[in-house]
Every structure is written in C-alpha cells, then in structure tokens.
C-alpha cells in the first residue's frame, strides 16, 4: 500500500500514463495502482508529454535554477537536458513527430511581452520559431490542419473568467488559407486545443465548471464529453485515441469510444521529504519582537512560533502550541510579569492570548470578541491594559488579567494606527485616515472619562504620536509644510521631502522644549554645572498625572530643527527622541520584495540641540518601559543596547557589551504538514475578512473552505500547496487573487544562462554561429543593451562567433550551454568578422536577461515607424505599466513627443499599477495660448501639452490600472481607443499580508465603479472604439495593423481638427505713445 498523492499534469500514450506528483514524474497505466517514480529532481517538474511512439517523455524542469526542457528515455531511465534558453513560464505543448517537440517559451520576449511557439529537434538540437505570432498552444491534425491557442491558461486561477485575455482558438485548414478564429460566441476561457479524430478537443468553463468539449475545425457542432460539476477539469492530453486530464487532485481517463470518464486510483511510494519535519533558521523567518521592562528578556515570534528568552545568556523557552497555530505580535506588559500576543488558530481566526511569564501558562482573553485580523498591540506603562487595532477599523482596549474589554473607536474610512500610551496610562493617542477630508488626525482617548477627542487639526497628515516620558509633550510626524522641489526633467514640481518631526505641548504651562534646553545649557555654563545637583536623585519619583489642555493647542505645535522627508517612527526617552528615517532616493528596484534596507535610526538630543545618526540599516525598534534599553532590528538581526550611548558600528559580539542577540539559541523545528493546514485556513480567512463586498459576491465561501480542505492530506510539497491555494482562491471568480513567494524546500542551484542580446543562426557545416541581429537598447543601463554593440567590439550582422572561452561548438545549442552560469559576468568570444580573414578574441560582459533591451528596441522601432509613416506629424508614447517604471517611461517620451501635431499613446501589454489618474490629467490639458519671445521661439501654454488629436492603442494584455486608463481615456473623450478588449481586472490589492512561511496572498479589496458601466469593467474589460485584430499572418509578415489603424485615425482627426497654430506676426501690440494734437 502506498500513499495517495496530489496528481496533475498527466500525459497518455496507449495505456501508459505519466503524471506529476511530489515534484517528480511518475508512471502508471489506465488501471492505476502503485505508480513508479521516474525522476528525482532537484527542482520542480511540469508539463510532461509522451513522444508519439511512447519511448520518451519531454518535460520542463528547474534543476538549474531556471526553466528548461529535458528528455527522459523510458528504456534506459536516463535523461538529458535539451535547452539552455530559460524558457520562463514555458511549457511542452506536444510533439510534431517522434523527433520534434513543440513548446512555448518567453526567452525571446520583451518585458511583459508575449511568448511564442517553437519546434525543437531532439536529434540536432535545432530550435525553430513557429511563425504564428503570440500563442501558447498548438496541435496538428490531418491534411495540414493546425489549431493554435492564444492566451490559453489553466482556468483555476480565475474561475469563470470572461475578460479580454480569455483563451481563444485559431484554426488553419491548409497551407493555402489563412487562420480563422473559431468559437467567438464563447466568452469564457478556452484552453488545451487538441486534434483527435478530426475534431478539436478543448477545455472550457462556459457552462459554469470547466469540462472537456470538442468541435469541428470550422467551429460547428460543439459537444461536451465530460460532466464534472464540482472540480475544474485541467491539463487535457491525448494520444489521438483517448484522453487524460486532472480534476481536483486526481487523474481521470476518458474512453472516447464509450464516452466514460474513470478516475484512476493511484498510489505512490514516497518519503515525502518536503512534508517531513525539519529545522529552519529563526532569523530567516523573524516576524515580531518585544523587550521587557529593563531589557533583560525578549519575546519574539518566528514563522508563527513564540519564544521567550534571556537577552544574552540562557536557553529560550518555546511558548504555546506549535505548528497548528500561528503566534504574532508578542508584547510585554509593563511589569514584565506577562505578555500578550495574537494567535491565529487552526481555522484562521485571530485570538488574543495572555502568557504568564513565571510559569509560561497561556490562556485566551477577550474570548467573546471577534477581532477580525489583529494588526497592532500596545501595552500600557502603568496597568495591564493593551490597545488592539484590527483590519475592521476598530480600536479596542483589553485588560490582560481582568478580562475587561472596551471598544474605543470605529470608523468606515480607514484603519486605526499607531496606538500610543501616555506615561501615566490614562491617555491613548491614535490615528486614522479620513477619506472625506483626505487627512490623518491624531485622536486621544481618556481611560477614566471614556471619552475620545481630536487632539490637533492637521494640515495634511499627523501620525505616529508618542508621549514624552514626563507627559508634558507629544511628539509626532506630520506633513504640515508643503516644500516643493523642481524636477530636473521638465517644468514641474513635486514634494519628495514632506514629512517632518513636530512637538506639541499638552499644557499651556509647558515650556518650549527647544528654548528651555538652550537656557539650561547656558545656566550650566555660568555656574560650572552646579545646577546638575538640583536634579532628582536616582530612585526618586513623583506621581505622574498627564493633563491635556485642548484650548489653543493647535498654536502650541513646533517643528524640530531637522530636514524634511523620510520619517517613519518615533520613540521618546529622557532628553531625546529616536526616529527612523528613510533615505529618499530614485525608485529603481521595483520588485515586490527587496532585501535592500534604506532606513537608519537617528536621535535628536534636546541637551545638544542636534540630530545624529545612531545606527545604520534599521527596520524597526522598541524602547523598554524603563526608558533605558532599546531593541532594534537590523538586517534580520536583533540588538539590545543602551539608549544613552551610540553603539559601535561593525561589531559582531553576542554579548551585553556589543548588544547583538544570538537568536540561533532558539531552535525552530517545523512540521510542514501542520503548517500548511494553518496557512490554508488563514489564507481563506484573509479573503473572508478583506474581500471588497461582505457577501463575497454571492460565493458560499464557507462551503469553499470545506470543499478543498480535505486535499491538504494529499499535499506533499510546497508547490502542491501553492496549487491548492490558487484553486481555492480562484473560486472567487475575481481578479488579483494571487499567491506567491513562500518557503520552497527544494532549491536547486542557480546557474543562469548568460545572454548576449543577439539573434544567431547555426551554420552546421562550419560549426559556427552567424550573427543575424544585434538588439539595440540603452547602453548606459545594466542589461540595457547588447554587449556586442559596446566599446571595443562593434560587431555587425554576418559576423561569426567561433568559440566561447576557448571551446568550440558541436551542435546548435552549444553556445547557450557554454554560457551557462556566466550571466552577469564576462566571456571571451572568438570572432571572425565578415570579409575578414583572421579571427580575433574579444572580451565582453554578459547580460542576465534581454527583456529590457528588447522592450527598448520595440518602443524605438514603433516610434520611428510612427514618425515616418505620419510624415513627421505624429508622436508616439508607450506606457508599459502604471507604476513608477511606467510613469518614467511615459515622461521619457511624452515631453518630446507631445511637440508633434498629434500623439499616439500605446498601453498594450500594460501591467497595471496606480498612476493612471496622473497621466490622464496631463493628457487632458489643452493648449490655451502661446509664449512668444524674441530669441527663444514660441512655446505652447500650458507647457508639454498635445496641440492636436490623440489616439490610444490597447489590447487584451493591458490590465488593472491599464484597464482603468483605457476606459477612462474613452470616458474623457480624449480620443479614439483602438485595439482589443482589455484584461478586465480592476479590484485592487495592497499585498500587506504574509503567511507564516513568507507566502504572500492578496485579497481583492478595492473595487472599481465607473459612472457609465458601473461595476462592468471587472471580469470583462473595456471595449475599444475600433476593434483591430492582429492575425497570425500579420505577425508572420511583421505587420502591426493596430498601430497602422491608430496612425490612420489620428491623421484623419488631425485633418478635421488641426492644431492651434495662430499667426503670431499679426496684431502685435503697438505701445508707442500717442502724439499730442
């Protein structure tokens, strides 16, 4: 007896069936039983495909750290690597014959550009592009029949999807006719087209649940073959006689003759290494941390586990249950006798727990309160009250030992943030964003009177309030001064330096803290420091009562004498404040996750009246309740130091002197199987808590939880867990339900293949590669241009490459193999230039990828084409996304291209973001007049405005904020919209939540309503004014009919409505004085 696994990716030949499970290939037959393991890979395996004779299986694997194709012999069991291309999200699509594999790859794509279909000859290693344009599925039938699929995808990721990027099928009957799109009336996704006995079989969910259908090549006579009504059918494969596919985690065999689908009962014998318990490093998964009253003990959570330990010496204690729950936000109480933490239980619900420090006992508190997702916990300095903020815009007070709960505040516009206690424990300050006013205000709540009140009237934002230790002042970060700076690129201003530190005196009697300390310094200098003797002796303590005089408080706000910009968090001790400051810099690294830290910790001393860098590279920090110690987080390490003296940089000691805490004293043992159950529940609950409408768009979400949870028992790998999360979240039928990152146990070595930015042709007779094209981009940017264009090389098409690093070539994939593990370094190339007798060595740097330079080449080619075809009348701008990169690309071109008589704005392949409203504001401006000077010519007013018609081009790959831009461009009547219907995903996300192993799941939280179509853009897209298809024939011949039509329409509009160009030589003012009569 084996185990029941999680099965997908099946392929069939005769009665043999291969499939993927436990990240490897397995072999069984239509009768099932115990499967035989075929591979034991370092990476993951996808899309296996039998050769027609059944002797080989081609598949995609990541054993080198990138995706490439491999071939397995079923006779010998040996495998070999077929490609060194990095095919990205590619896949095996089938076999043309026993020697030629068909595959889809993105290795020749630009940034966010489409991928293409290729043929690979397994004997010669030759790779040939199939000239049908962007497509990711292909199947050959009899008599020259071909079907290709564009945008085909696994429907589980967005179930019931009907937007512009649905998979579509194109059929070509023979060499003499053109491709024709079929099944246009089906608005849902079509995928996996396969010729079987003269019909095209495919998968679609247009009847609610995806099933297998077939149709004649002309699109008539559609027929459903399978009848699944619970789980989606995925991964259709056929040997020409019968079909296999998966549904849920099972493999099904469909007998075409009988019309029956049979679940194949399969078991596998596996150690399930990824599922087995193992140890991981605490530092790698450090989440939250807290320091006790005097800094002698720490509490922290790592990967959902809760630890308590002495700061420098001694063994840690593991608190609470283990992997079936997740502990977060451990927070010491003021006296160090206990701590409070959030616990996400085994069904994903957040609870509040109290941990008694002495015996480490744990009990649930405030058990009657449904908190939603707990965001922050702040302990009172004088009693066992804690303040709780949550995702539901609520602020709660909970007494940890008396089990008293109070809801302090709730609003409908923004989450409560920054709860901060006064030193006497009677006041709680907090903030939240008000959509109506566009402001963030500081509120205060009095624990005795049970009343809340606005503390200050902000100019824009006031946030992160912190009381001074003596209770006389409140420090905060604010945006109260609008201090712009001029752009260097064009005439405009922005506010990159806005935030600043402020202080407000809570009573009228409190002195200006800056002026007060200057007087004290002067007095100390006069009497030789004798005033220091008047200070309270150690141990003396007056009863502290914090009072707030609200009358005139807005006139008692002062700014710290520090620069503007970048402030993130404040903490106060006697005589100084600490704060994080982020270095304001250009946005270059735009990845979701970056390990680069650009925040440092500063201090401002009231005695010395100056700012000073305290510690570099700090992500967070906390001050002990006695105001003597600081716990800081620096580059995944914790450090506990005195607040009185600046720590030495570049020290490594795990001791009290240096302050570094050896977290590896805590040994973190995880049980992935239990973790995955907790993660599943939390991911499900995050959707329930944050989905934009409470009714979950009529989805029975509780039923979905129970529908997929049993499959957890069959999951053996983190990849299978990812697949399950995608399918569960896909039931929402909504955009932006993503899952990515996470702790993947199998991590193959990363040996990327270097790129040279060239197109090559293999000359078999000479065993050389001839340069066909050299791509051109931005030579001043990393990976921005082909190194063969660079200094000291100057190669051209028809030049030849003979060797790489002294090694010659034998087959057509040799050059890629010799460039493996050399990306981002340099190589020696033996070059023979055309019409030169002798070869020479050149030394060139290599690229990590070609996406950037291919994108730049495509844009520049389009721009030049528009200029030439319009005879210099039209400009061209492409916007690749609506983030910082797209914003930069827009301005890179717009400030020069807007000077033409008309403008084409291209948002095809736009990846979305959030800046569409800014770009639309610019495009909506009209020329109102002109600025005439004697020596500097004429300039339109406003500056940088299109003085003529505009046309926008969009396509099915433009999505999210690309959808919004396209639809708004039409609504604002800025010009015609040309191309194809857009993606149709306009429910936004922010990616704030992380599961315990580092996985990020996103929740569709911010839905979009338009005044013309209401909610209609989501799961539909926006229709162009003029639809223009790019057919396979257009791609093959290099045509872009969408761009051509945009030029045509813009020139027509230009003729009807020419730009404003007055004769400024006429009617000039006559300022000569009149002569007296």
Secondary structure, DSSP 8 states (H G I E B T S, - for coil): --B----EEEEEETTEEEEEETTEEEEEETT-EE-EE----SS-EEEEEE-TTSSEEEEEE-TTSS-EEEEEETTT--EEE---S--TT-EEEEEEETTEEEEEE-TT--TT---EEEEEETTT--EEE-SS-S-SEEEE-GGG-EEEEES---GGGSTT--STT--EEEEE-STTS--EEE-TT--S-EEEEEEETTEEEEEE-TTSS-EEEEEETTS-S-EE----SSS-EEEEEE-SS-EEEEETTEEEEEETTTTEEEE--EEB----GGGS-EEE-TGGGEEEEEE-TTSSEEEEEETTEEEEEESSSS--EEES--TTSEEEEEEE-TTSSEEEEEEE-TTS-EEEEEEETTT--EEEESTT----SEEEEEE-SSSSEEEEEETTSEEEEEETTT--EEEEEE-SS---EEEEE-TTSSEEEEEEEETTTTEEEEEEEETTTTEEEE----SSEEEEEEE-TTSSEEEEEEE-----EE-SSSS-EE-SS--EEEEEESSSSS--HHHHHHHHHHHHHHTTTGGGGGS--TT-----------TTGGGSEEE-SS-SS-EEEEEEETTEEEEEEE---------S------EEEEEEETTTTEEEEEESS-SEEEE-TTSSEEEEEETTEEEEEESSS---SS----STTT-B--GGGS-EEE-HHHHHHHHHHHHHHHHHHHSSSTTGGG--HHHHHHHHHGGGGG--SHHHHHHHHHHHHHTT--TT--EEE---S-------B-B-SEEEEEETTTTEEEEEEE----TTSTTSS-GGGSTTT---TT-EEEEETTB--SSTTHHHHHTBT-TTSEEEEEEE-TT-SS-EEEEEE-BS-SHHHHHHHHHHHHHHHHHHHTTT-EEEEE---BSHHHHHHHHHHHHHHTTSSEEEEE-TT---BS-HHHHHHHHH----EEEE-SSS-EEEESSS---S-EEEEE-TT--THHHHHHHHHHHTT-EEEEE--------B-----B-TTSEEE----B---BTTTBTTTTTT----SEE----HHHHHTT--HHHHHHHHHHHHHHHHS------TTSS----------
